[in-house]
Amino acid sequence: MFRLKSSLICIFMSRDLSILKDFGVKYFSKRSLSNHPGRLEDKVALITGAASGIGKATAIEFINNGAKVVIADIQDKLGHETATELGPNASFISCNVTKESDVSEAIDYAVSRHGHLDIMYNNVGISGHTPPSIVDLNLEDFDRVMNINVRGVIAGIKHASRVMIPRRSGCILCTASVTGVMGGLAPPAYSISKFAVVGMVKSAAAELCNYGIRVNCISPFAIPTAFVMDEMVMMYPGVDASKLAGIIHKSGALEGTNCDVQDIAKAALYLVSDEAKYVSGHNLVVDGGFTSFKNLTMPTPDQVVN
Ligand SMILES: NC(=O)c1ccc[n+]([C@@H]2O[C@H](COP(=O)([O-])OP(=O)(O)OC[C@H]3O[C@@H](n4cnc5c(N)ncnc54)[C@H](O)[C@@H]3O)[C@@H](O)[C@H]2O)c1
């Protein structure tokens, strides 16, 4: 969910994946799921919110690299379809991250199916459809966003820790957002929830380092997943989906390329692999530099008259 400065319009996210087929963006890797170089050989990963979007792309990347992946998602039908699509190294468990028992059971399912859990990726997040102005904020809506985006993540960290601490190894990853790096990019509830994700990661890393467990997060820039496209359709009724995806892409800072789900999947692969063995408490911002700078809007010398 993002907020445009000019109009304070919120961009929310959709559950409707069918829209993605239209906008000509290569959405998922078509690579073979069995031909992997093995960066995650014998690793077991659980990814929440992996029925679609960033979570699904990451599941594909992990499987391509030798992992077994449990997809935990609230969308049962889509989750089963995704697991079937990804092949024998993927499985699905129904999970609503707002229910601690669901999160706990999903982790126990991964352990009972594969013997252990190496990687927990707390990826679920919702926009919440909260208003852009804090004056109009309904605190029940605020609680709903925090329940999923913050409480859902801490439940994942808690129960992953439960099974990882005795083994004194493991890797926990969360999806934050550029909207949790700087203010003004999203309505308050979503933005606050993503700032909290970064805080949770640092807080958990402080304790879990004692057991050799690394905890990190990724902050993606805007990507036209279902989550974003639904709101784009509402904001720009009747506009072609590929044009809407183009608007999202053009909002970035880095010329000549776009942020897409594979960029996040590859960042996730790095953070959970041994290549990042000494990286913990880190927020890996994948935004083409967007949140790193502001340009001064000063006139050129010829525009200034004495
Ligand atoms: N797409 C973007 O522009 C963008 C940018 C920054 C951060 N993010 C974050 O990336 C993460 C993934 O979003 P996405 O863009 O892939 O969207 P998406 O809508 O494609 O995927 C989100 C998934 O989460 C699942 N989900 C929603 N509520 C759930 C719940 N209570 N329990 C279990 N599963 C639930 C959905 O069914 C869906 O499969 C979110 O945390 C989002 O905030 C997205």
The ligand as an SDF file (V2000), in Angstrom:
LIG
                    3D

 44 48  0  0  0  0  0  0  0  0999 V2000
    3.6300   -5.5660   -3.6200 N   0  0  0  0  0  0  0  0  0  0  0  0
    4.1990   -4.4960   -3.0820 C   0  0  0  0  0  0  0  0  0  0  0  0
    4.2770   -3.4040   -3.6610 O   0  0  0  0  0  0  0  0  0  0  0  0
    4.8290   -4.6020   -1.7090 C   0  0  0  0  0  0  0  0  0  0  0  0
    5.7690   -3.6270   -1.3380 C   0  0  0  0  0  0  0  0  0  0  0  0
    6.3260   -3.6850   -0.0670 C   0  0  0  0  0  0  0  0  0  0  0  0
    5.9710   -4.7110    0.7960 C   0  0  0  0  0  0  0  0  0  0  0  0
    5.0480   -5.6490    0.4110 N   0  0  0  0  0  0  0  0  0  0  0  0
    4.7200   -6.7050    1.3610 C   0  0  0  0  0  0  0  0  0  0  0  0
    4.9660   -7.9440    0.7440 O   0  0  0  0  0  0  0  0  0  0  0  0
    4.1910   -8.9510    1.4000 C   0  0  0  0  0  0  0  0  0  0  0  0
    3.5350   -9.8410    0.3610 C   0  0  0  0  0  0  0  0  0  0  0  0
    2.6510   -9.0590   -0.4050 O   0  0  0  0  0  0  0  0  0  0  0  0
    2.4100   -9.2840   -1.9650 P   0  0  0  0  0  0  0  0  0  0  0  0
    2.7030   -8.0070   -2.6290 O   0  0  0  0  0  0  0  0  0  0  0  0
    3.0900  -10.5120   -2.4250 O   0  0  0  0  0  0  0  0  0  0  0  0
    0.8240   -9.4410   -1.9670 O   0  0  0  0  0  0  0  0  0  0  0  0
   -0.1410  -10.6620   -2.3170 P   0  0  0  0  0  0  0  0  0  0  0  0
   -1.4880  -10.1540   -2.0220 O   0  0  0  0  0  0  0  0  0  0  0  0
    0.1520  -11.1900   -3.6660 O   0  0  0  0  0  0  0  0  0  0  0  0
    0.2660  -11.8000   -1.2520 O   0  0  0  0  0  0  0  0  0  0  0  0
   -0.1430  -11.7700    0.0900 C   0  0  0  0  0  0  0  0  0  0  0  0
   -0.5510  -13.1750    0.5190 C   0  0  0  0  0  0  0  0  0  0  0  0
   -0.8580  -13.1500    1.9120 O   0  0  0  0  0  0  0  0  0  0  0  0
   -2.0070  -13.9630    2.1360 C   0  0  0  0  0  0  0  0  0  0  0  0
   -2.6810  -13.5390    3.3550 N   0  0  0  0  0  0  0  0  0  0  0  0
   -3.3650  -12.3820    3.5770 C   0  0  0  0  0  0  0  0  0  0  0  0
   -3.8350  -12.3620    4.8280 N   0  0  0  0  0  0  0  0  0  0  0  0
   -3.4470  -13.5240    5.4230 C   0  0  0  0  0  0  0  0  0  0  0  0
   -3.6140  -14.0820    6.7190 C   0  0  0  0  0  0  0  0  0  0  0  0
   -4.3220  -13.4480    7.6790 N   0  0  0  0  0  0  0  0  0  0  0  0
   -3.0450  -15.2860    6.9910 N   0  0  0  0  0  0  0  0  0  0  0  0
   -2.3620  -15.9470    6.0370 C   0  0  0  0  0  0  0  0  0  0  0  0
   -2.1870  -15.4880    4.7950 N   0  0  0  0  0  0  0  0  0  0  0  0
   -2.7130  -14.2810    4.4920 C   0  0  0  0  0  0  0  0  0  0  0  0
   -2.8540  -13.7640    0.8890 C   0  0  0  0  0  0  0  0  0  0  0  0
   -3.7880  -14.8020    0.7260 O   0  0  0  0  0  0  0  0  0  0  0  0
   -1.7970  -13.6970   -0.2060 C   0  0  0  0  0  0  0  0  0  0  0  0
   -1.5330  -14.9800   -0.7560 O   0  0  0  0  0  0  0  0  0  0  0  0
    3.2290   -8.1930    2.3280 C   0  0  0  0  0  0  0  0  0  0  0  0
    3.7400   -8.2170    3.6430 O   0  0  0  0  0  0  0  0  0  0  0  0
    3.2680   -6.7760    1.7970 C   0  0  0  0  0  0  0  0  0  0  0  0
    2.9670   -5.8280    2.7800 O   0  0  0  0  0  0  0  0  0  0  0  0
    4.4810   -5.6180   -0.8190 C   0  0  0  0  0  0  0  0  0  0  0  0
  1  2  1  0
  2  3  2  0
  2  4  1  0
  4  5  1  0
  4 44  2  0
  5  6  2  0
  6  7  1  0
  7  8  2  0
  8  9  1  0
  8 44  1  0
  9 10  1  0
  9 42  1  0
 10 11  1  0
 11 12  1  0
 11 40  1  0
 12 13  1  0
 13 14  1  0
 14 15  2  0
 14 16  1  0
 14 17  1  0
 17 18  1  0
 18 19  2  0
 18 20  1  0
 18 21  1  0
 21 22  1  0
 22 23  1  0
 23 24  1  0
 23 38  1  0
 24 25  1  0
 25 26  1  0
 25 36  1  0
 26 27  1  0
 26 35  1  0
 27 28  2  0
 28 29  1  0
 29 30  1  0
 29 35  2  0
 30 31  1  0
 30 32  2  0
 32 33  1  0
 33 34  2  0
 34 35  1  0
 36 37  1  0
 36 38  1  0
 38 39  1  0
 40 41  1  0
 40 42  1  0
 42 43  1  0
M  CHG  2   8   1  16  -1
M  END
$$$$
